[in-house]
Each structure stands twice: as C-alpha cells, then as structure tokens.
Amino acid sequence: MTPSTALSAVPAPASVARLRFYYGPMDCGKSTLALQMNYNHRRQGRRGLVLTKHDRAGAGRVTSRIGLHLDAVEVLDELDLFALAQQHGPLDYVICDEACFYTEAQVEQLADLVDRLGVDVYAFGLASDFRTRLFPATQRFFELADEITRLQVEVLCWCGRPGLLNARVVDGRLMRTGEQVVIADTDDVSTVRYQVLCRRHHRTGDLGTPAAEPEAALPG
Ligand SMILES: [Zn+2]
C-alpha cells in the first residue's frame, strides 16, 4: 500500500459504497427516516433489502410512530447478513433498522457487504441503553462505520431540554440495572416502558408529571 498524507492527492472512486450509522434517542424518527430512505432508493430503481429487529409492531416489520410501515427481514442472532444479501443479490443497498440490537458479528458482516460486494449500508439505532451505556453493536458501528450521524430531530425531555438518553421505567420508577434489552409490551397491563430524558433528569431519575406525557397513562 502506498503511504499517503493529508496533502497527497488520492482521487476517490466515482461511486464507492459506504457503511453509514445514524443514531438518536427513541422517538427521534429513525424508523421514519429508514423508510423514507428505502423509498427514495427504490424510486431510483436501486435494489435493496430492509432489515429490522424487535420492531414495536413485532417480527418482520418496520413501523414508524407517524404511521408508516413496511415488511422487513427479522434479524435473528444466528442470521448471517452477508449470506442473506448474497441470496437476495445483487443488491445496491441494505437498510438496517433497530441495528443497535444486532450482534457485533452482524455489524462486521455489514462491513464486509460494503467492502466485498459494494453494497451501501444504512443502519439506524439507539446509541445507549437505559443505563446510558453503548449497545455492543452500536460501539462496533462507531468503530467501523465510514459515516456516523447523530440525528437532529429534536426530542424533548419533559422539562424542555434536549432528550438524549433512554430511561427504562418499571412501575413508575427509573431502573439502573437489569437486562440490556427488554422490549416494552404494548398491551395495557405492561409495567415496562421507556421514556426519553435529558441527562440531568436521567441522572436524578425525575420522570416529571405523568400527565405531561401521553404514553405514561398506566393503571395505578
Ligand atoms: Zn429534563
């Protein structure tokens, strides 16, 4: 390999596939953007695949909070994403929703897709879990991705500050320990839910007044 410096003129290939990771808290529109991106690529005649895991609607579906939805491949832990793309190929792009829940090996398979097959990968996910720690897959994206983008759609804490962190709320209290992934049930008897908070209120555990938050309507 020829050594290069910041000043050396290395011409970039006209079109080069990239591994892109977009992250933000819950409700910031990640799934909406994923679906919009799929629509845009498809309209240009590009061939793609949409993947998801633990979507709020259940297996094999990407749904956004503003009402859009699309059938998708559910990413189980054993699924080899490189082999999957080869089966569906040739592909121009792959869109990965809820990518924070994939395995680290699957993130590496996505990087291989970019490098070996020239497939553009657009991955969307949360950065950190309810303890404010990075998900393992997210960390791997931070290490490997060509582009990392923090989504700028503003989600607000109940106090009005920018909401940056995801809180797990069980029986009305913010949890600081437990399994990294617990999917909130959508049925009414569930006592597990998630709420976006600013850093200050994540650290103090102050969830604000329930009346200020429409989804906080729980029995008791
Ligand atoms: Zn706050």
Residues whose N, C-alpha, C, O or C-beta is under 5 A from the ligand:
A	BS01	ZN	C157 W158 C159 R161 C198 H201
